[in-house]
Amino acid sequence: MHKPKINLSSPAKVGTTTTQPVIADGNLNPEFAGHAKIRELFDLSRTHLHRLSTAGKIRSVCLRERGKLRGRRLYDVESVRALLIANLDMEVAN
């Protein structure tokens, strides 16, 4: 039996259409993020985030499987941003 030769050096031209690759924008604003991403965005420690969440100043959710003791805590990025904006000092520079 004779095997057909396949030319891998050039893409097939018959009936194929290609488009440019889509590159995701690196400035995506996530709705929820873990403590590491919040630290990267706002420089807030995990301990500080926990205290703010416990005090009800920011929103968070714990994703945990039923019966498990540990889970993954995610923080609402917009609530962190709103807290920071609410605490801006509105002093006028001299």
Secondary structure by P-SEA (a helix, b strand, c coil): cbbbbbbcccccccccccccccccccccccccccaaaaaaaccccaaaaaaaaaaccbbbbbbccccccbbbbbccaaaaaaaaaaaccccccc
